[in-house]
Structure formats: structure tokens, C-alpha cells
Amino acid sequence: MLDEENSKGKSASFNLFGYSKDNFEDLAIDLIKLASLGQVSETEQTKFGLKFMISGNIIAPNGRSIVLTSVWIIKNSEDFPRFVTAYPA
């Protein structure tokens, strides 16, 4: 996710909040917390499965409170969510 070559500019946004390749685990932990505590704001049934968005506030490594939106999917053949992407809202 924090790969600057493949992130389409999202890594620069996350870097502003103190996330980087060196502490990517912090972002993963914050996204899991957000998924467990946040509210589903939108769902969409796709041909691949149920896609849903969860938005909420987190405290970033730089101490700032930011709103993140994360996208998850439960594939048709599975019963657990998989992370798709995230971005500052």
C-alpha cells in the first residue's frame, strides 16, 4: 500500500500523516481497528462479492486525527473480509 511506484499518489498522503514503508505495520493496525470500530458507510454487491466501505477517525503516527475510508470485500466463495484499499477522506 505504501509503495510509491504503485500507489497512484496515495503513499504521499499517508506519508504526510507519518505512515511510511518503515512503519507500515502501524497503518495495518490502524486499519484493522477502524474496521472493527468504524461504521459501514456503503455496500455494493459485485460479481466478485460484497464490497463495503468503512470510514472513521484515527490518530495517525504524527499525532493528527484524520478520517480514513477503507474498502473491504467478502468474496463470493469466502466468509471473511479482505482489505482492498484505503484513503484519507
BAKE-978947 format. One record per residue (C-alpha): residue number from 1; x negated, y, z negated; residue in three letters. Coordinates in steps of 0.5 Angstrom, whole numbers, plus 500, padded with zeros to 3 digits. Layout:
BEGIN
     k     x     y     z     r
   NUM     X     Y     Z   Ala
...
This chain:
BEGIN
     k     x     y     z     r
     1   500   500   500   Met
     2   494   505   499   Leu
     3   491   503   505   Asp
     4   490   510   508   Glu
     5   489   507   515   Glu
     6   496   503   515   Asn
     7   500   507   510   Ser
     8   502   513   515   Lys
     9   501   518   510   Gly
    10   504   515   504   Lys
    11   497   514   501   Ser
    12   495   521   501   Ala
    13   502   523   497   Ser
    14   500   517   492   Phe
    15   493   520   491   Asn
    16   496   527   489   Leu
    17   499   523   483   Phe
    18   493   520   481   Gly
    19   494   513   484   Tyr
    20   488   510   489   Ser
    21   485   504   491   Lys
    22   481   503   485   Asp
    23   488   503   480   Asn
    24   493   500   485   Phe
    25   495   496   479   Glu
    26   498   502   476   Asp
    27   502   503   482   Leu
    28   505   496   482   Ala
    29   506   496   474   Ile
    30   510   503   475   Asp
    31   514   500   481   Leu
    32   516   494   477   Ile
    33   518   498   471   Lys
    34   522   502   476   Leu
    35   525   496   479   Ala
    36   527   493   472   Ser
    37   530   500   469   Leu
    38   532   504   475   Gly
    39   539   504   479   Gln
    40   540   501   485   Val
    41   542   507   490   Ser
    42   543   504   496   Glu
    43   544   497   499   Thr
    44   544   494   506   Glu
    45   545   487   509   Gln
    46   541   486   514   Thr
    47   539   480   519   Lys
    48   534   478   514   Phe
    49   537   479   508   Gly
    50   540   484   502   Leu
    51   535   490   502   Lys
    52   536   495   497   Phe
    53   533   502   494   Met
    54   532   504   487   Ile
    55   530   511   485   Ser
    56   528   514   478   Gly
    57   523   518   475   Asn
    58   516   515   473   Ile
    59   510   518   469   Ile
    60   504   518   474   Ala
    61   497   517   472   Pro
    62   496   524   473   Asn
    63   501   526   467   Gly
    64   506   528   472   Arg
    65   513   526   472   Ser
    66   515   524   479   Ile
    67   521   521   483   Val
    68   520   515   487   Leu
    69   524   511   491   Thr
    70   522   503   492   Ser
    71   525   499   497   Val
    72   526   491   496   Trp
    73   529   485   500   Ile
    74   532   479   498   Ile
    75   531   475   504   Lys
    76   537   470   506   Asn
    77   533   464   504   Ser
    78   531   466   498   Glu
    79   533   468   491   Asp
    80   528   473   489   Phe
    81   527   480   491   Pro
    82   520   482   495   Arg
    83   517   489   495   Phe
    84   518   493   502   Val
    85   515   500   501   Thr
    86   515   506   496   Ala
    87   515   513   497   Tyr
    88   516   520   493   Pro
    89   523   522   493   Ala
